[in-house]
């Protein structure tokens, strides 16, 4: 099992069409989240992307999609459905972009809730 150092380190800034990095990596505010996830089960493999802002996922851009050769048709269909649902919620005023200074508190609370869900699933009590 891989073990990763969670000490945030300075990295060169990145500014491309689909990615911007201006912080240390991992983002210092994310370290408690990673530690909490590791506490759920030390051998669990998870990826986490959670923030209160918005970001472009150019699902109709062939060049972008080519960067994900393992993306299956059912996964793409699900991604498009989620994008459509999200746009509908946003347009209806049921979803809003959270100001950046509020991300850490909101993300910490969501991750705590999500850890409880992972524990339920891992314990066979999904739902």
Secondary structure, 3 states (H helix, E strand, C coil): CCCCCCCCECCCCEECCCCEECCCECCHHHHHHHHHHHHHCCCCCCCCCCCCCCCCCCCCCHHHHHCCCCCCHHHHHHHHHHHHHHHHHHHCCCCCCCCHHHHHHHHHHHHHHHHHHHHHHHCCCCC
